[in-house]
Amino acid sequence: MVAEWFVLQLFLYFPEDKSEYLPAGLWLLLFVLMTYFTYKWIVRVSKRQADEAKKLEEKMMNRKDTHS
């Protein structure tokens, strides 16, 4: 039990001055926002590529039908 407490004290740090949490919270918020906007950008690009692929597929199918 004492060994567990000692090990936890090595890795856990809870500051008395709670203002030390502010920079970590701001960085966390920044990375969450960057992750959200990156996700939305990837979805938008993926949708655009899927639309282009569908148009190309339709074009190829129409071309195949005219050659038959």
C-alpha positions in Angstrom: 0.0 0.0 0.0 2.8 2.4 0.9 4.7 1.5 -2.3 1.6 2.2 -4.4 1.3 5.6 -2.8 4.9 6.4 -3.4 4.8 5.4 -7.1 1.7 7.5 -7.6 3.4 10.5 -6.0 6.2 10.2 -8.6 3.9 10.6 -11.6 1.0 12.6 -10.3 1.3 16.3 -9.6 -1.7 18.4 -8.4 -0.6 22.0 -8.0 -1.9 24.1 -5.1 -2.2 27.1 -7.5 -5.0 26.1 -9.8 -4.0 28.7 -12.4 -1.3 26.2 -13.5 -4.2 24.2 -15.1 -5.0 27.1 -17.5 -2.2 26.6 -20.1 -2.9 22.9 -20.2 -6.6 23.5 -20.7 -5.9 26.0 -23.4 -3.6 23.6 -25.3 -6.2 20.9 -24.9 -8.9 23.1 -26.3 -6.6 24.2 -29.2 -5.9 20.6 -30.1 -9.5 19.5 -29.9 -10.5 22.4 -32.2 -7.8 21.5 -34.6 -8.8 17.9 -34.6 -12.5 18.8 -35.3 -11.6 21.1 -38.2 -9.2 18.6 -39.7 -12.0 15.9 -39.5 -14.5 18.2 -41.2 -11.9 19.1 -43.9 -11.2 15.4 -44.6 -14.9 14.6 -44.8 -15.4 17.5 -47.3 -12.4 16.5 -49.5 -13.5 12.8 -49.4 -17.1 13.7 -50.5 -15.7 15.9 -53.3 -13.5 13.0 -54.5 -16.4 10.5 -54.3 -18.5 12.9 -56.5 -15.7 13.2 -59.0 -15.2 9.4 -59.1 -19.0 8.9 -59.6 -19.0 11.4 -62.5 -16.0 9.6 -64.0 -17.7 6.3 -63.6 -20.8 7.6 -65.3 -18.8 9.1 -68.1 -17.0 5.7 -68.7 -20.3 3.8 -68.6 -21.8 6.2 -71.2 -18.7 5.8 -73.3 -18.9 2.1 -73.1 -22.6 2.1 -74.1 -21.9 4.3 -77.2 -19.1 2.0 -78.4 -21.3 -1.2 -78.2 
